[in-house]
Amino acid sequence: MLQRSWIKTLTGLAVLSMFSSLCSAGALAKPEVGISPWGEKDEIGRLNLMTPQSQAAILARVNGAQAYDLAVEYFVGMPSWQAAGDPPYQMWMTHTPHGNVVADPMQVGEPMNQHVSYSGSAVSMYAHMGTHIDALNHFGLNGKIWNGFRADEHLGDRGWNVTGAEKLPPIIARGVMIDVAMAKGLEQLADNYRITRSDLQQALAKQRVALEKGDVVLIRTGRMRDYEHAQAYMANPPGLSLDAAKFLVEDSGAMVVGADNLSFETFPSEVEGNYLPLHTYLLAMQGAPIIELVNLEGLSKDRVYQFAFVGASLKLRGADAAPMRPMALPVH
């Protein structure tokens, strides 16, 4: 029932600065996809802000004390959007020790199967499950995606031939967690709470952290506390407002944004005529990848707000998202 109700509701940095301003102005009229300041062949958007120098700089600050795993576990019954018809996570055994004794699939005989135990498994899943990163082809506007690539020219039966998940490079950058729930003295934000620009600014002030251009910015709502209970996790999630997203990308220079919820935004949409305004704004207009279902509970517990973010996604050719297992390495 919750999913059905959701469907009803849902149904050259100077050049970069100029580009962002134009996108903001365009949002007042009819939004259009962004054209990359990094060239007509660009497929990774704001990930171009990452350089060998920026990677070396943040890694040089790592203190080596601890590594925080920011990924969630995959399991049958885990939270996922299934209302739109996407498949749930499934895992099944393809081989078991006893089954091999009976079936002898490798033709090695019963004594060998009794001696050598063999287990094998397979999984199937929607690309946007668990901790994952959205590629820039995930959402578009008017038949186009980031950089003006047209679906009728670049999308085939085996996925996109541009901006696929395989194009996303390993990400090594300064990471910042903005613990909005903690800043408000809450374990988690209320259902459907829409995080404002002011919420982010106040949380950053309490954390005594300033954002920098090229950051990976992760928002904690506290929703991850319900991850083991899919219905509670999925029901009416809190999320970011469009103005808060503009603060992160246009005003603060974030390279990648993410959160501990699944949709990143909340519902109903605050923009008439667009049921997912944050996704279209970030992916299609600004070229900013989104990371969802990031487990920030460990960072919150230890009050770690700045770190080296290190993460790489699976190279799923032509896909619009891919699972990833990011880490946070605290810095001096």
ABEGO torsion letter per residue (X at the ends): XAAAAAAAAAXXAAAAAAAAAAAAAAAABBBBBBBBAAEAABAAEAAAABBAAAAAAAAAABAGABBBBABBBBBBGBBBBAAAGBBBBBBBBABBAAAAAAAGAAGAEAAAAAABBBBBBBBBBBABBEBBBBBAAABBBGGBBBGGBBAAAABBAAEBABGBAAABBBBBBBBBBBBAAAAAGBABBBBGBBBBAAAAAAAAAAAGBBBBBGBBBBBBAGAAAAAABAAAAABGBBBBBAAAAAAAAAAAGBABBBBABAAGBBOBBABBGBABAAAAAAAAAAGBBBBBGBBAAAAAAAGBABBBBBBBBBBBBGBABBBBBBBBBBBX
